[in-house]
Amino acid sequence: MPRETHIRRPHLAALLCAGIFSTAALAACTTESDQPLLDAAQEAVRERDTDSVILTLTAVYGDRWEEYAALCPEAPRDLVAQALGIEEGDVPELQQDENALLRIKGSEVKAEVHPTETLLLCSGSNAPAYRLSEETVSVRDNRDLSSPNSDWWLTATGTDPLASPQ
């Protein structure tokens, strides 16, 4: 006949709390957003109850990155890599409906790729890729517009073209 095992309530509560805490800690450690700029814009718009926010790239990404560049769908990877002094393999291959923000420190490159319908980085730009020469950017929430071409739209005053259209 099986033996009945009793767990006293204080022990059970401690076990449950430990399990919940370790699960939450594990989730916090393993879930890093792949779109921190969009996340920061959404949070700032929600907190400030406005449709346009000014963000600093250092506030979003920390102070470890030296340069930022925006890539439009037609950005020639070889010219972008050459202009930024990085490997061509570090420049993402974008689909026609994607754009990307690169974070660069020396030879380390992180690419944040966004569908253009979600976050537009390249509206009205004369070059298919540009360096963000100022840390301050504006992000506008277009979701309430009757027919937005993108849910979110980034504008930056300090930009330097990297590659000219061919």
Secondary structure, 3 states (H helix, E strand, C coil): CCCCCCCCHHHHHHHHHHHHHHHHHHHHHHCCCCCHHHHHHHHHHHHHCCCEEEEEHHHHHCCCCCEEEEECCCCCHHHHHHHHCCCHHHCCCCCCCEEEEEEEECCEEEEEEEECCCEECCCCCCCCEEEECCCEEEEEECCCCCCCCCCEEEECCCEEEEECCC
